[in-house]
């Protein structure tokens, strides 16, 4: 439950601004206490140029609160404009990439925190209670200057975020980060990879189904929790719906094979579901985001093949790293060398197909698209890959080649593409 809650919190836009607002509230309360209760104790440590009269403090704090509220409104408006452009120009699936940026959330948090600090300080700034000079206004000025500096950075960040090359690089970095985590996760357990799921119905006398806790996409699976529970109950958990799959209200997400009576099968908390797929464990979803940008670029309304080429080259980098990740059915073993969890993961051919199937179809009349796909496959083939991966590269090269409308090619196009195809065959046949 804790990990599910943490996942939802991290995917929300309100968490970091709320933290900043709470901290600003504590800062305001602290400054009020200094100005009212502990003024005599700290007066000697505060320079006189930082202290102001109550009338001036009220004017400054009122001005700052109004200005920060206006800047907050401008920031929200800018964010909405960027989100609209992301959705129409790139893909609706990349909206969360901008919303979840720490810089975006910190910007909102600073403005909201600055407004809360100013308005709370102004609330307690009364001449009837305070007859001496105060420092709340000076702190408010420092807060406002900091917000202004971050606002300039935010404008710069927005200007770079709408650049498609920057967006593609961020998407690739997200996928590579997820790949590194998945690779590390496979090293934390004793795993055996199989091409097909082993049959367990004959080894256990009872079978219990685990229903989906809600409906939506499987965003996260807590394998550690499943492993600990299966080990304790001497059972084997077969995960039916992998990460990225859609689960309905009555879908079976897992099946428990056991021989003894189970106290209570409550494993739904190990599966986190949401309205959108998440890249936390779903490498294929990260690839689909890059593919969707390429497809938008190839559409007649946008007609930007250079962006599609950039996406294809980036997919080559991702697929090269994917080749380092095993695929198929993973059987997790306990310390006593008994199986406890079965999980299906995409294979290398699944990742390659996800990356190139739609692009090869919608770009089947553009020689530059086929040329870029061959470049991506050549990059993979020149890296240190296994014999199995070389076979997949060859298979995918034939796939995109057969998909293409060769009647639209000029003689020079055909010659260049054929040379690259032959080079690819030589590299994969070594």
N, C-alpha and C positions, 0 to 999 in steps of 0.2 A: 504493500500500500504506500509506503513512504517513497519508494522509487517512482511509482506511478504519479504520485502527487508532485514530486520534484520535476518529473518530465513535463507535466502540464504547466507548472509554474515557469520553467525555463522557456517554454514555447509561447508564453503570454507576453503582452507588451506592457502590462501594468505593473509588473513586479519591481523592476529597477526604479521607475519613477516614484513608486510608493515608498521604496526604501529611502530615496533622496528626500522625499517630502517629510517622512518621519524624522530623519536626521536634522532637517532644517527646523522642525518644530522643537526638537530638543535644544538646538542651538539658540533659538529664540527665547525659550524658557531660561536657558543658562544666562543669556545676556540680560534678561529682565531681572533675574536674581542678583546679578552683579550690580546693575544700576540701582536697585532698590535696597537689597539686604546687605550685600557685601561691598558696598561702594568704598567705605572707609578702609577696608582691608586691602583692596587692590588699587586704590587711587594712586599710591606712590609708584606703582609699576607701569602705569599707563601714561604715555606722553600727552602733554596738554593739547597738542594739535589734533589728537584723535577724539577729544571730548568736545561735545557740542551742548548747547542749551536745549531745553525740552521743546521750545517752539521750533527751532531749526531742525531738530530731530523729527518732529511730526511732519514738517514740510518735506524733508528728504525722504522719509519712509513712505509717505503718501505718493510722492512722485515715482519712486522706485517700484512700488507695488503696481501702479497703473502702467508703467513702462514694461515691466516684466509680463504682466497679463497680456499686453498687446503683442509682445514678442512671442509669447506662447501661442497665441492665436495665429500669428504669421507662420510659426514653425509647423503647427498642425496643418495649416493650409498648404504649405510647401510639401509636407509629407503626402497629403492626399493627391496633389498634382503628380508627384513622383510615382505613387502607387497606380494612378490611372494610366500613366505612360508605360509603366512596367507591364501592366495587364494587357494593354492594347498592342504595344510594340514588341514585347518579348514573349511573356507567358504568364498566365495567372498563377502558375505554380512557383514563380520566383518572387512573389510578393513578400512571403515570409522571410526571404533572405535580406530584404531591406528593413523590414520591421524588427527583425531579431538582431540587427547590428547593434553592438554595445554603444557605438557613438550616437545612434539615433535615440536610443532609450535614455542614455545619460543626458543628452541635450534636453529632452523633455523633463527629466528629473530635476535638472538644474533650474530650469525656468519655473517649474511648479514649486520646487523647494524655495527659490528666491521669493516668489510671491507669498508663500505661506509664512516665511520668516518676516517679511516686511509687514504683512497685515497683522500677524500676531504681536510683533513688537509695537506696532502702532496702537493696538488695542490697549496695551498696558502703559503707554506713554502719556501720563496725565500730570499736569502741573500741580494738582492738588495733592498728589502723592509724592512726586519727585521735585525737589527744590534745588537740586545740584545738577552739575553737568553730567551727561551720559555718553556711553560709547556705542549704543545700539545702532545709531545712524552711521557711524564710521564702518562698523562691520557690514551694514547693509550696502554701503558704497562699494566695499571690497567685493561683496557678493555680486553686485550688479556688474562691476568691471569684469569679474570672472565669467559671468554669463555672456557678456558681450564678446569676450575673446572666444568662448566656445561657440557662439553663434556664427562668428566668422569662419571657424573651423567647420561648422555644420554646413554652411553654404559651399565651402570648398568640397566637402565630402559628398554633398548632393551632386555637384557638378561632375565629379569623377564617377559617382555611382551610376549615372545614366549613360556612361560610355559602355558600349556593348562589350568591348575587349576586357574592361575591368570586371564586368559582371560574369563573363565566361570564366575568367581566371578565378574569381571567388567561388564559382560553382565547382570548378575542378579541384580547388583546394579543399572544399568541403568533402568531396568524394574521396580524395586521397587521405584525408583525416579519418574518415569512416573506415576506409580500407585498412589503415594502420591499426585502428582499434580492433577491427574484426580479426586481423592477423594475430595481434597480441592475445585476443580472447581465445583463439584456438590453441594457443600455447599454454593457457592456464588450466586446461583439462586434458585428460587422457582420451584422445579421439582416434577413431578408426573410420576412415572414409570408404564408403561402398557405392557402387553404381546404382544399386536398387535397395529398397528397404527389405530387411530380413523379416520373415514371417514369424510372428510371436503368438498367434492364436493357439497353436498346439502346445506351447510351453507353459501356458497359464490357463487355469480353469475359469477365471472370471475376467470380464471386460466391463469397464465403467467409462462412460462418456463424460467429457467436460464441456458444458455449454458455454457459449459466448456470454460475457457479462453485459454486453450492449451490442449495438451495431456500429460498424465503421471499419476503418482500415487498421490492421495490426501494426502498431508503431514500434512496440518494444516487447521483447520476451525476456523475462528474468530466468535465464538458464540455471543460474546458481541456486535459486530458490527451488526450481523444479528438481534439480539434482539432489538437493538435501532432503526434500520430501520423499522422493522415490527411494533413496538409500535407506531412509528411516522405515519405510513401509515395505521394503523388499519388493518393489514393483518396478515396472518399466513404463515410462510415459512416451507415447508416440505423438509428436506434434503434427497435427493434420494441416493446420493453416499456418504457413510460415510468415515471416515479417513481410509486410507489403500486401498481403492478401486481404480481401474484403470479407468481413464476417457479418452475417445477419443476426437477428435477435435469437434465433434458434439454431444457429450453426454450431457444429461440433469443432472446437478449436484443438482438442487433444483427446486421446484415448489412453486410459490407464489399464495396463495388463497386470493382474495380480492373482494370487492363489488364496490368500487369507482375507478375512473380513477387514475392511477399512473403516476407521472411526468416522471420518467425514472427508469427502473429496471436495475441497474448496481451493481449486487452483486457478480460478478465474482472475485472481488478483495478480498473478504472474504475467498476465497478458494485458498490455496497455493499448486501448483502442482510441481512435480519434477520427475527426471528420476528414483530415488530410493525411496522406502518407508522410512519414518522417524519415529523415536521413540518418537518424541515430544508429540504426542497424541495417538500413535498406540502401545498399550500394546501387542497386538497379534503379531506384527512384532518382538518385543523383544523376545517373546517366540519362534518364528520360528527360530531366530538366534541360540538359544541354541539347539533346536531340530536338526538343520542342522549339528551342530558339532557332535551331537550324531550319526546321520546317517552316516557322514563321518567315524567316528570311527568304526561303524559296517560294513562298506564296506569290501569286501574281500581284496582289495588292501592295506588297512591300518590295519584292524583286531586288533582294540584296544578296547575291551569291557570295560575295566576299565574307560576309558574316557567317554564312553556312560553312564556307571553307575553314574559317577560324575554328568553328565548333568541331568540325571533323578532325582537324589536326589535334585539338585538345582531347578529343575522344581517343586518339591514338595513345596519348600519354596515360589516360585512365585505364585503357584496356591492357596496356603493357604491365601496369601494376596489378590489374585483376588476375593476370596469368600467375602471379605469385600466391594467389589465394585458392585453396582447394575448393572443390565443389562436389555436389552429390548429396548422399545421405551421410550425415555425421552421427556416429554412435558414441555417446559419452559414457565412459566407464568409471566406476567408483574406485576407491583405493583398494578394494578387495577384488578388483579386476572382473566385475560383473556389470553388464550394461544397465543403464538407468534411464537415459533419455535418448530419443531418436528425433533428429531434426533434418529437414530437407533444405538444402541451400542451392542457389542457382549455380549451374556449371559454367565453364568458360564459354561454351557455345551459346548459352543463354545470354550472357553479357554481350557477346559479339552480335548476336541477332538483334537484341534490343537497341544496340548502337547504330546498326547499319540498315536494318530492314526497311524502316519508313523513309529514311533519307534516300536509299537506293531507288525506292519506288517514285517518290515525288521529284527526285532529281534525275530521272532516267533519260532526260533529253538535254542535259547540261554536261558537256564534256569536262568542265572544270570541277564539277562535283565528283565525277568518277575519278578524275585525276587526283583529287584530294583524298578520296578513300584509299586509293592505291598508295599514296604517300604515307597515310596513317598505318596501313598494313606493312609497308616497307620499314617504317620506323620500328614496329614491333618485331619484325623478322630479323632485323639487325641486332636486336638485344639478345641477351642470354635467355633463351626460352627452351622448354622441353620439346621432345619429339612430338608429343601429343598436341602441344600448342602450335607447332609448325603445321601440323595437319589441319588444325582448325583455321589457321590463317589462309592456307591454300583453299580450303573449302569456302571460306568467306569471300576470297578473291574471285572464285568462280561464280559465287552467288551474285555479287554486285555486277560482275561482267555480263552475266546472262540476263540480268534485270534491265540492262541499258538498251535504249533504242539506237542501234548501231547505224541505222539509215540516216541519222542526222549528222554523222561524223564526216568531217572532211578528211582528205588523205593524210594531212599532217597530224590531225588529232588521232587518227587510227594508228599511225606509226609511233607516236609518243606513248600512247596508252599500251600498245602491244609490247614495246620495249620495257616498260615498267612491269608489265605482267610476266614477261620472261625473266626479268631480274628477280621478281618475287619468287618465282618457281625455283630458280637457282639457289636462292637463300634458304628456302624451306626444304630443299632436297639434300642439303649438306648433312 
